[in-house]
Amino acid sequence: MSVELWPLYGKQTGMKTDAQQASSMQDSATPGSKRVCFADLVGLKLEFVKTITPCSSEDNLTALADVVSAWKRTHYDINGNVSLGPRTKRLMPCFSPPSKSDGFMKRVFDQNVCLENIACENFVVTGIIRVTNLSYTKEVTVRCTLDDWDTYRDIWADFMSSCSNGKTDKFSFRISVPSDFELHRYMRFAIRYKVLNQEFWDNNNTKNYHVQCL
C-alpha cells in the first residue's frame, strides 16, 4: 500500500513553509482544547532518534562481563575456589555423649558421677551430669580451663529436682566461652562431685573432656 502526500496551499500566499504550517495548525485549534501534533507528520525532522540494541550486543556483553568479573573478585579466593565469606567460629565437642554408650549407667555407679550430655551454641557450653544419690546434701562443680590448666575456674552445677529417680540425681551446668577464643584452641573440663566428705571425679578416664573452637 502506498500513500501520496499532496502539498497544502494557503489562501493568500501560496505554499506555506513547514514552520508556517505548524503554526497554522496550532492557531486553528479550538480555544481551550488540547491538540497533539507530531513533527514528522508535518514535514519536520525528528530531533533525536534512539536505537535500542539487542541484549546480545557487544556493549551489553561487555557490561555483563564486568559484572561477572566483579562477582568473582568477591566470591572466589586466590586459588580460584568459591569463597563463602568470613567463616563463623563455633565450638565442637571432641567426644561422643557418654549417655550414648551402652555402659553409661554402669559408669555412673562405678564413678558415682558422669557427664551425660553436652551441647554447644553461640560460645556457650551446656551439659547434664548424673550422680549417685549418696546423700541429700551434695555439691557438683565443673572445673574448666582455656589455657591447658595454667589457670582454671570452678562452675557450680544446678540441681534438677524433676529428674531424680531416687538412685541418681541430675545436675545442669552452663559455661560461657569468650567470643574471641582463638581457632583450634581447646576448652578442657572435668567434673567434681563432693558428698559425705568425699570427692569423686569424672575426667573422661583421665583424658578430660575437650571442646574445640573451629
Secondary structure, DSSP 4 states (H G I P E B T S, - for coil): ---PPPPPB-SSSSBPPHHHHHHHHHHTSPTT------GGGGTPPPS---PPPPTTSHHHHHHHHHHHHHHHHHHB-TTS-B--SSPPP-EEESS--GGGSTTHHHHHHHHSEEEEEEEEETTEEEEEEEEE---SS-EEEEEEESSTTSS-EEEEPEEEGGG--SSEEEEEEEEEPPTTPPTT-EEEEEEEEEETTEEEEE-TTTT-EEEEE-
